Amino acid sequence: SGGLIAIAVTIFLNYPIDWTFLNRTYTFSSFLGMALAYAIDRQHRENYLQNCIIELNQLEMSKQSEQLELLSQLDSLTGLANRRHLSEVLEQQWRISLRYQMPVSILMVDIDFFKEYNDHLGHLAGDLCLQKIAHELKNLTSRSNDLAARYGGEEFLLLFPMLNEDQIELLAKKLMQRILNLALPHPASPISAAVTVSIGAATVIPQELDTIPAFIQRADEALYHAKSSGRNQYCMSKKAAA
């Protein structure tokens, strides 16, 4: 381009030009242009790499944040939802059931004579027992909106949106059979040679005056009835929510 401009100047302006000087100037300007182009390209590449590194760091931080959030929702021993996360999900599903007048059901599950199990076999065996039962509970809550949570100690709560009383009763029976199929020896149990569970079930189509604590209380009372009636059984709550 510089050479063409010089020729144009020479022809149209009748201006004599030193071609040796032009050649040296052209050569110098070419090297200068290449150097500038290299410097600009290098800067662009460095900026691109820095942006990539920043983006990767942001993705990594986002993944770590998600992992921390997930860990904050789980019980560390069983891998099930913890009580705080259960409260959040139950509140959400309760509002949906209230709005669309759909049933919501829960199972409150308690391991029979778990203290005696720990005393006889030790806490490591007790932890392993909790983990195996938690695995069965998680498999039972297979739908996307279902949730299995550790409610406290050897007690668990399972949430099943959009299931009615007949359906939740079938799940209670299925769960009891799955626990029996584990065949976990319980030498300290007065009712069975293997670990068993007692279950209290409750179903409700929420109304404006109903409350979640009253709903959970229904399942807890049904569980108490199952335990006081000999354990290794389930009980369905028939009482209307308060």
URGI-V899125 format. One line per field, one symbol per residue. ss: DSSP state (a for helix, b for strand, c for the rest). phi: phi as a letter, one per 40 degrees, with the letter a starting at -180 (. if undefined). psi: psi as a letter, one per 30 degrees, with the letter a starting at -180 (. if undefined). A space follows every 50 residues. Layout:
ss: ???
phi: ???
psi: ???
This chain:
ss: caaaaaaaaaaaacccccaaaaaaaaaaaaaaaaaaaaaaaaaaaaaaaa aaaaaaaaaaaaaaaaaaaaaacbccccccbcaaaaaaaaaaaaaaaaaa cccbbbbbbbbccaaaaaaaacaaaaaaaaaaaaaaaaaaccccccbbbb bbccbbbbbbbcccaaaaaaaaaaaaaaaaaaccbccccccccbccbbbb bbbbcccccccaaaaaaaaaaaaaaaaacccccbbbcccccc
phi: .cccccccccccbfbcbccccccccccccccccccccccccccccccccc cccccccccccccccccccccccbccccgccccccdcccccccccccccc fbcbbbbbbbccfcccccccbgcccccccccccdccccccccccccabbc cigcbbbbbbcgbccccccccccccdccccccfcdbcbccbacbcbbbbb bababcbdccbcdcccccccccccccccchgfabbccbcccc
psi: eeeeeeeeeeeffhjkkjfeeeeeeeeeeeeeeeeeeeeeeeeeeeeeee eeeeeeeeeeeeeeeeeeeeeffkkeefglkleeeeeeeeeeeeeeeeeg hllkllkjkkkkheeeeeeeflfeeeeeeeeeeeeeeeeeifleflkkkj fkcgklkkkjkgkaeeefeeeeeeeeeeeeffhjkifgkfflflkllkkk kkkkjkleflleeeeeeeeeeeeeeeefgfahllkkkfkkk.
